């Protein structure tokens, strides 16, 4: 019986590992697949996403690390995960994405002689001021299996001198989850629950510290939303991170949010994807949402200077606006006026990426 441990630390990790776990379940006679939740991000909503909506078992290991600085969090994850590996001695550790849990658990595993598989390898923003970029680069260097979502990842890893025998173009496990849960997404009543009409509202999501932790940036962001809602004639649904909501209050910015901008608490996976699917345009600084909107054919305006997912711009429905909030508003208004581009679904974003990953791992 082969023993494999997958690591999750933040909400996107849950969504990426869910289809991998389902694929391993077809091989229960030969594989024991266990899940370790580091606790990097943990709250009731994320717990609900993990246990209920994604139909996942409770994690086999919960490290309970919580927040803290990048250094302290990474160190505490490493120490706690080392105890798990010493007790279990798996043959492989799977790490998705680019959070601190990803690099922390990769380093512990490789130093103990345990092979590492990186799901979503090769993505690059080429912005080393982003902690995620450092996590991605270092994880790719130490991994034994690198599973890539788009062709740019193959090119990036080749340019960095990664042995191509370790690199596999398998597609996007985020899309696997989206395809699998589409019946539930379509059955969601979230659009009507917020008093909205399909195709007749804007969805906004922002979480990057550069956008929401600085009073000037947060003011410009809220003014941007107001500038889209008024001229665009659309209501904007804005699921607000608790830290962002606290900053709005702390900086005294609540007065510049018009009634057309509906501020709500963070949403579960199913309801949120229903709102993404039925939006006229999504305005965001997220990475994963760029992929989901591209697959769904929904226009997306990304308020960042770079993207580690260039296929969403080159092939998909994504516009990269930079951090010029006025330009972002202008792009959103152009989309609302009929200026959306017709994108297509990138290669191998077909709902079978996890199957390909498991087939490669079990065939090794």
C-alpha positions as CSV (number, residue, x, y, z in Angstrom):
1,X,0.0,0.0,0.0
2,X,1.5,3.3,-1.1
3,X,1.1,6.2,1.3
4,X,0.7,9.7,0.0
5,X,0.0,12.9,1.9
6,X,-1.5,16.0,0.3
7,X,-1.1,19.4,2.0
8,X,-3.7,22.1,2.2
9,X,-3.3,25.5,3.9
10,X,-5.5,28.1,2.3
11,X,-8.9,28.0,0.6
12,X,-7.6,27.6,-3.0
13,X,-5.6,24.6,-1.9
14,X,-8.8,22.8,-0.8
15,X,-10.3,23.4,-4.3
16,X,-7.2,22.0,-6.0
17,X,-6.8,18.9,-3.8
18,X,-10.5,17.9,-3.9
19,X,-10.3,16.4,-7.4
20,X,-6.9,14.8,-6.7
21,X,-8.4,13.1,-3.7
22,X,-11.4,11.9,-5.7
23,X,-9.0,10.5,-8.3
24,X,-7.0,8.6,-5.7
25,X,-10.2,7.1,-4.3
26,X,-10.5,5.0,-7.4
27,X,-7.2,3.3,-6.3
28,X,-8.1,2.6,-2.6
29,X,-6.8,-0.9,-2.9
30,X,-3.2,0.3,-3.6
31,X,-3.0,3.8,-2.3
32,X,-3.6,5.4,1.1
33,X,-4.2,9.1,0.4
34,X,-4.2,11.3,3.4
35,X,-4.7,15.0,3.8
36,X,-2.8,17.4,6.1
37,X,-4.4,20.8,6.9
38,X,-1.8,23.1,8.2
39,X,-4.3,25.6,9.5
40,X,-2.5,28.5,7.7
41,X,-6.0,29.9,7.0
42,X,-8.9,28.5,9.0
43,X,-12.3,29.8,9.8
44,X,-15.9,28.5,9.8
45,X,-16.5,29.4,6.1
46,X,-13.3,27.7,4.9
47,X,-14.1,24.7,7.1
48,X,-17.6,24.5,5.5
49,X,-16.1,24.7,2.0
50,X,-13.7,21.9,2.8
51,X,-16.0,19.5,4.6
52,X,-19.4,20.1,3.1
53,X,-19.3,21.8,-0.3
54,X,-16.3,19.9,-1.6
55,X,-17.5,16.6,-0.2
56,X,-14.1,16.0,1.4
57,X,-13.3,13.9,4.4
58,X,-12.0,15.6,7.5
59,X,-8.2,16.0,7.3
60,X,-6.1,13.2,8.7
61,X,-3.9,15.8,10.3
62,X,-4.6,19.3,11.4
63,X,-1.5,21.3,12.4
64,X,-3.4,24.4,13.8
65,X,-0.6,26.8,12.8
66,X,-2.7,29.9,12.3
67,X,-1.4,33.4,11.3
68,X,1.8,35.3,12.0
69,X,4.6,36.7,9.9
70,X,5.8,34.8,6.9
71,X,8.9,33.6,8.7
72,X,7.2,32.5,11.9
73,X,4.3,30.9,10.1
74,X,6.6,29.0,7.7
75,X,8.8,27.8,10.5
76,X,5.9,26.6,12.6
77,X,4.4,24.7,9.7
78,X,7.8,23.1,9.1
79,X,8.2,21.9,12.7
80,X,4.7,20.6,12.9
81,X,4.8,18.9,9.5
82,X,8.1,17.2,10.3
83,X,6.4,15.3,13.2
84,X,3.7,14.1,10.8
85,X,6.3,12.8,8.3
86,X,8.4,11.2,11.0
87,X,5.3,9.3,12.2
88,X,3.8,8.4,8.8
89,X,6.8,8.1,6.5
90,X,4.9,8.6,3.2
91,X,6.5,7.9,-0.1
92,X,5.2,11.2,-1.6
93,X,4.0,14.6,-0.5
94,X,1.7,16.6,-2.8
95,X,1.7,20.4,-2.4
96,X,-0.6,22.7,-4.5
97,X,-0.3,26.3,-5.3
98,X,2.0,29.0,-3.8
99,X,1.2,29.7,-0.1
100,X,3.5,29.4,2.8
101,X,2.3,25.9,3.5
102,X,3.4,24.9,0.0
103,X,7.1,25.8,0.4
104,X,7.3,24.9,4.1
105,X,6.0,21.3,3.6
106,X,8.1,20.9,0.4
107,X,11.3,21.8,2.2
108,X,10.6,19.4,5.1
109,X,9.8,16.5,2.8
110,X,12.7,16.9,0.5
111,X,15.2,17.1,3.4
112,X,13.8,13.9,4.8
113,X,14.3,12.1,1.4
114,X,10.6,12.1,0.6
115,X,9.6,13.0,-3.0
116,X,7.5,16.1,-3.7
117,X,4.8,16.7,-6.3
118,X,3.9,20.3,-7.0
119,X,0.4,20.9,-8.4
120,X,0.2,24.2,-10.4
121,X,4.0,24.4,-11.1
122,X,5.7,26.9,-13.3
123,X,3.5,29.9,-12.9
124,X,5.4,33.1,-12.8
125,X,4.4,36.8,-12.3
126,X,8.1,37.8,-12.5
127,X,7.4,40.0,-9.5
128,X,9.6,38.9,-6.6
129,X,8.0,41.4,-4.2
130,X,5.1,38.9,-4.1
131,X,5.6,36.3,-1.4
132,X,3.7,33.8,-3.6
133,X,6.3,34.2,-6.4
134,X,9.1,33.2,-4.0
135,X,7.1,30.2,-2.8
136,X,6.4,29.1,-6.3
137,X,10.0,29.3,-7.5
138,X,11.6,27.5,-4.5
139,X,9.0,24.8,-4.5
140,X,9.6,24.1,-8.2
141,X,13.3,23.8,-7.6
142,X,13.0,21.0,-5.0
143,X,10.0,19.1,-6.5
144,X,10.3,15.7,-8.2
145,X,7.0,16.0,-10.1
146,X,5.9,19.4,-11.6
147,X,2.4,19.4,-12.9
148,X,1.7,22.4,-15.1
149,X,-1.6,24.1,-15.9
150,X,-0.7,26.1,-19.0
151,X,2.1,26.3,-21.7
152,X,3.7,29.4,-20.1
153,X,4.6,27.1,-17.1
154,X,6.5,24.7,-19.4
155,X,8.4,27.6,-20.9
156,X,9.2,29.1,-17.5
157,X,10.5,25.9,-16.0
158,X,12.6,25.2,-19.1
159,X,14.1,28.7,-18.9
160,X,15.0,28.1,-15.2
161,X,16.8,24.9,-16.1
162,X,14.4,22.4,-14.5
163,X,14.9,18.9,-15.9
164,X,12.1,18.4,-18.4
165,X,11.7,14.7,-17.3
166,X,10.1,16.0,-14.1
167,X,7.7,18.3,-15.9
168,X,4.2,17.3,-17.0
169,X,1.5,19.4,-18.7
170,X,-1.6,18.0,-17.1
171,X,-4.1,20.9,-17.2
172,X,-5.8,22.7,-14.3
173,X,-7.3,21.0,-11.3
174,X,-9.2,24.2,-10.3
175,X,-11.2,23.6,-13.5
176,X,-11.7,20.0,-12.4
177,X,-13.6,21.2,-9.3
178,X,-15.5,23.7,-11.4
179,X,-16.7,21.1,-13.8
180,X,-17.5,18.5,-11.1
181,X,-19.6,21.0,-9.0
182,X,-21.3,22.7,-12.0
183,X,-24.7,21.1,-11.2
184,X,-24.5,22.5,-7.7
185,X,-23.3,25.9,-9.0
186,X,-26.2,26.0,-11.5
187,X,-28.7,25.1,-8.7
188,X,-27.5,27.9,-6.4
189,X,-29.9,30.6,-5.6
190,X,-27.2,33.1,-4.7
191,X,-28.0,35.6,-7.5
192,X,-31.6,35.9,-6.6
193,X,-30.8,35.8,-2.9
194,X,-28.9,39.1,-3.3
195,X,-31.7,40.6,-5.4
196,X,-29.7,40.5,-8.6
197,X,-30.5,39.4,-12.1
198,X,-28.3,37.1,-14.2
199,X,-25.9,39.0,-16.5
200,X,-26.9,42.3,-15.0
201,X,-24.4,43.0,-12.1
202,X,-20.7,43.3,-11.5
203,X,-18.8,41.1,-9.0
204,X,-15.8,42.6,-7.2
205,X,-13.2,40.8,-5.1
206,X,-10.0,42.2,-3.6
207,X,-7.6,40.8,-1.0
208,X,-4.1,41.9,-1.9
209,X,-2.5,44.0,0.9
210,X,-1.2,46.5,-1.7
211,X,-4.9,47.2,-2.6
212,X,-6.7,47.0,0.7
213,X,-4.2,47.7,3.6
214,X,-3.1,51.2,2.4
215,X,-5.7,54.0,3.0
216,X,-4.9,55.7,-0.3
217,X,-5.2,52.5,-2.4
218,X,-8.3,51.4,-0.6
219,X,-9.9,54.8,-1.2
220,X,-9.1,54.6,-4.9
221,X,-10.4,51.1,-5.1
222,X,-13.8,52.0,-3.5
223,X,-14.0,55.1,-5.8
224,X,-13.3,52.8,-8.7
225,X,-16.3,50.6,-7.7
226,X,-18.5,53.7,-7.4
227,X,-17.3,54.8,-10.8
228,X,-18.3,51.5,-12.4
229,X,-21.7,51.3,-10.6
230,X,-22.9,54.8,-11.5
231,X,-21.9,55.2,-15.2
232,X,-22.3,51.5,-15.8
233,X,-25.8,51.4,-14.4
234,X,-25.1,48.1,-12.7
235,X,-25.1,47.1,-9.0
236,X,-21.8,45.7,-7.7
237,X,-21.7,42.8,-5.3
238,X,-18.5,43.1,-3.2
239,X,-17.7,40.1,-0.9
240,X,-15.5,41.8,1.6
241,X,-12.6,40.2,3.5
242,X,-12.9,40.9,7.3
243,X,-9.6,42.7,7.2
244,X,-10.8,44.9,4.4
245,X,-14.0,45.7,6.1
246,X,-12.1,46.6,9.3
247,X,-9.8,48.9,7.2
248,X,-12.8,50.6,5.6
249,X,-14.0,51.5,9.1
250,X,-10.5,52.3,10.4
251,X,-9.8,54.7,7.6
252,X,-13.3,56.2,7.7
253,X,-14.1,55.3,4.1
254,X,-17.6,53.9,4.5
255,X,-19.1,57.1,3.3
256,X,-17.7,56.8,-0.2
257,X,-19.4,53.4,-0.8
258,X,-22.6,54.1,-2.7
259,X,-25.8,52.1,-2.3
260,X,-25.2,50.4,-5.6
261,X,-22.2,48.6,-4.1
262,X,-23.5,45.7,-2.0
263,X,-20.9,44.8,0.6
264,X,-21.4,41.2,1.9
265,X,-19.4,38.7,4.0
266,X,-17.1,36.2,2.2
267,X,-19.1,33.5,0.5
268,X,-18.9,29.7,0.1
269,X,-17.4,28.1,-3.0
270,X,-20.7,27.0,-4.7
271,X,-22.5,30.4,-4.2
272,X,-19.5,32.4,-5.1
273,X,-19.0,30.5,-8.4
274,X,-22.6,30.9,-9.2
275,X,-22.2,34.7,-8.8
276,X,-19.0,34.6,-11.0
277,X,-20.8,32.6,-13.7
278,X,-23.7,35.0,-13.9
279,X,-21.9,38.3,-13.6
280,X,-21.7,40.8,-16.5
281,X,-18.0,41.3,-15.6
282,X,-15.7,40.4,-12.6
283,X,-13.2,43.0,-11.3
284,X,-10.6,41.4,-9.1
285,X,-7.0,41.1,-7.9
286,X,-7.3,37.3,-7.5
287,X,-5.2,34.7,-9.4
288,X,-7.6,31.8,-9.4
289,X,-10.7,33.9,-10.4
290,X,-8.8,34.8,-13.7
291,X,-8.9,31.0,-14.5
292,X,-12.5,30.4,-13.5
293,X,-13.8,33.4,-15.5
294,X,-11.8,32.3,-18.6
295,X,-13.4,28.8,-18.4
296,X,-16.9,30.2,-17.8
297,X,-16.5,32.8,-20.6
298,X,-17.1,35.7,-18.2
299,X,-15.2,39.0,-18.8
300,X,-12.6,39.7,-16.1
301,X,-10.7,42.9,-15.3
302,X,-7.6,42.1,-13.2
303,X,-6.4,45.0,-11.1
304,X,-2.7,44.0,-10.9
305,X,0.5,44.9,-12.8
306,X,1.2,41.3,-13.7
307,X,-0.4,37.9,-13.9
308,X,1.2,34.5,-13.4
309,X,-1.6,33.1,-15.6
310,X,-1.0,34.8,-19.0
311,X,-3.1,32.3,-20.9
312,X,-6.2,34.0,-19.3
313,X,-5.2,37.2,-21.2
314,X,-3.8,35.6,-24.3
315,X,-6.6,33.0,-24.9
316,X,-9.2,33.7,-22.2
317,X,-11.5,36.6,-21.2
318,X,-9.1,38.4,-18.9
319,X,-8.0,42.0,-19.2
320,X,-4.9,43.0,-17.2
321,X,-5.5,46.6,-16.1
322,X,-2.5,47.2,-13.9
323,X,-3.0,49.1,-10.6
324,X,-4.4,52.1,-12.4
325,X,-7.9,52.1,-10.8
326,X,-9.2,54.6,-13.4
327,X,-8.1,52.3,-16.2
328,X,-9.6,49.4,-14.5
329,X,-12.9,51.2,-14.3
330,X,-12.7,52.3,-17.9
331,X,-12.1,48.6,-19.0
332,X,-15.1,47.4,-16.9
333,X,-17.3,50.1,-18.5
334,X,-16.1,49.1,-22.0
335,X,-17.1,45.5,-21.2
336,X,-20.5,46.6,-19.9
337,X,-21.0,48.6,-23.1
338,X,-20.4,45.5,-25.2
339,X,-16.6,45.5,-25.5
340,X,-15.9,42.1,-24.0
341,X,-13.6,39.8,-25.9
342,X,-14.6,36.4,-27.0
343,X,-12.2,34.0,-25.2
344,X,-11.7,30.3,-25.5
345,X,-11.0,27.5,-23.0
346,X,-7.2,26.8,-22.7
347,X,-5.8,23.4,-23.7
348,X,-6.4,20.6,-21.2
349,X,-8.8,22.6,-19.1
350,X,-11.2,19.8,-19.5
351,X,-12.0,18.6,-16.0
352,X,-9.6,15.6,-16.1
353,X,-6.3,17.2,-14.8
354,X,-6.4,15.2,-11.5
355,X,-6.9,12.0,-13.4
356,X,-3.8,12.7,-15.4
357,X,-1.8,13.6,-12.3
358,X,-2.7,10.5,-10.4
359,X,-2.0,8.3,-13.5
360,X,1.5,9.7,-13.7
361,X,2.2,9.3,-10.0
362,X,0.9,5.8,-9.8
363,X,2.7,4.8,-13.0
364,X,6.1,6.0,-11.6
